[in-house]
Amino acid sequence: MTRSAVLVGVDIVETDRIARTVSDGGAAYGRRVTTPAERELHAGSPLADAASFAVKESFIKAVGGRPAGFDWHDFEERGEEQEWATPLLAEAASALGASTELTLTTGASYTVRGASRRAALARLAPRENDAPVAGAARWGLSAGLLVALAIVTVDSKGAL
């Protein structure tokens, strides 16, 4: 599988601050930031809701910001981290200086669609409007901070 480039984004948020936002926003917050499938995946986990926000913010940074037509549901967790993402996430985490003080989780794969997909394609493969776009992320907690790392890639050969 040939990958021409990878976009990387990082987000750091105070755990208490995001916990208050999740608590104050309740179900409305969940519906706005997470998809029904994600809510089912992480039912009843306020930490997962907080992590979803940080992970999606890191994806926003990876694709270059919130493009016109952006929706929080442009990024949807699909489940376990895919094999292609493991070495890329490990390398990105290492470049961040992630050490024993910050352990990022094993991670998850994400669908990238809508305006964010188009933004990723514009940056990575402007001539390939129909190429598959995939994302993966890891996150972890350290000293009251939630740190999220996301990568986005395009596979012009369709092997994702």
C-alpha positions in Angstrom: 0.0 0.0 0.0 1.4 3.4 -1.0 0.8 6.4 1.1 1.8 9.7 -0.3 1.5 11.8 2.9 0.0 11.9 6.4 -1.6 14.8 8.1 -1.1 15.1 11.9 -3.0 17.0 14.5 -2.7 17.3 18.3 -5.0 18.7 20.9 -4.5 19.2 24.6 -7.4 20.1 26.9 -7.8 20.4 30.7 -9.7 17.3 31.9 -11.8 19.3 34.4 -12.8 21.8 31.8 -14.0 19.3 29.3 -15.7 17.2 32.0 -17.7 20.3 33.0 -18.6 21.0 29.4 -19.8 17.4 28.9 -21.7 17.5 32.2 -23.3 20.9 31.4 -24.2 19.9 27.9 -25.6 16.5 28.7 -27.3 14.6 25.9 -27.2 17.6 23.6 -23.5 17.7 23.8 -23.3 14.1 23.0 -25.5 14.4 20.0 -23.6 17.4 18.7 -20.1 15.9 19.0 -20.5 12.2 18.7 -22.4 10.0 16.2 -25.1 7.5 17.3 -22.5 4.7 16.7 -20.0 6.4 18.9 -22.5 6.9 21.7 -23.3 3.2 21.5 -19.6 2.3 21.5 -19.0 4.3 24.7 -22.3 4.3 26.4 -22.2 5.9 29.9 -18.5 6.9 29.7 -18.0 10.6 30.4 -14.2 10.2 29.8 -14.9 8.7 26.4 -17.1 11.8 25.6 -14.3 14.1 26.7 -11.8 12.1 24.6 -14.1 12.3 21.6 -13.9 16.1 21.7 -10.1 16.2 22.0 -9.7 13.6 19.3 -12.0 15.4 16.9 -10.2 18.7 17.6 -6.9 17.0 16.7 -8.5 15.8 13.5 -9.7 19.3 12.7 -6.1 20.5 13.1 -4.8 17.7 10.9 -7.1 18.6 8.0 -6.2 22.3 8.3 -9.2 23.7 10.3 -12.9 23.6 10.1 -13.8 23.8 6.4 -17.0 25.3 5.1 -19.7 22.7 5.8 -17.8 21.2 8.7 -19.7 18.9 11.1 -18.5 17.1 14.2 -19.8 13.9 12.6 -17.2 14.3 9.8 -15.1 12.1 12.0 -16.5 8.8 13.4 -14.8 6.2 15.4 -15.0 2.8 13.7 -13.3 0.7 16.4 -9.9 -0.7 16.9 -6.8 0.8 15.4 -6.0 -0.6 12.0 -2.6 -2.2 11.2 -1.6 0.6 8.8 -2.0 3.2 11.5 0.1 1.6 14.3 3.6 2.6 13.1 2.5 6.0 12.0 0.8 6.8 15.4 3.8 5.4 17.3 6.2 7.6 15.3 4.0 10.7 15.7 3.6 10.0 19.5 7.4 9.7 19.7 7.9 13.0 17.9 5.6 14.6 20.5 7.9 13.4 23.2 5.2 11.1 24.7 7.1 9.2 27.4 6.3 7.3 30.6 4.6 10.5 31.9 2.0 10.3 29.1 0.8 7.0 27.8 -1.5 7.2 24.8 -4.2 4.5 24.5 -4.0 1.8 21.9 -6.1 3.9 19.7 -8.9 3.7 17.2 -9.7 4.0 13.5 -11.9 6.8 12.2 -14.0 7.4 9.1 -13.3 10.8 7.6 -16.1 12.2 5.5 -18.0 15.3 4.4 -16.2 18.7 4.4 -13.3 17.3 6.4 -12.7 14.6 3.9 -12.7 17.1 1.1 -10.2 19.3 3.0 -7.9 16.3 3.6 -8.1 15.4 -0.1 -7.3 19.0 -1.1 -4.1 18.9 1.0 -3.0 15.3 0.3 -4.3 14.3 -3.1 -5.9 17.2 -4.9 -6.3 15.2 -8.2 -8.0 12.3 -6.6 -11.5 13.3 -5.5 -12.7 9.7 -5.0 -9.7 8.3 -3.1 -10.3 6.7 0.3 -9.5 8.9 3.3 -8.8 7.3 6.6 -8.0 8.5 10.1 -6.6 7.0 13.3 -6.1 8.5 16.8 -4.7 7.8 20.2 -5.3 9.7 23.4 -4.2 9.7 27.0 -4.3 11.5 30.4 -1.4 13.1 32.2 -1.4 15.7 35.0 -5.0 16.8 34.5 -4.6 17.1 30.8 -6.2 15.0 28.0 -3.9 14.7 25.0 -5.1 13.5 21.6 -3.1 12.7 18.5 -4.8 12.1 15.1 -3.5 11.2 11.7 -5.2 11.4 8.4 -4.1 9.7 5.2 -5.3 9.1 1.6 -4.8 5.8 -0.1 -4.8 6.4 -3.9 -4.7 2.6 -4.5 -7.9 1.9 -2.6 -6.4 -0.5 -0.2 -7.6 1.0 3.0 
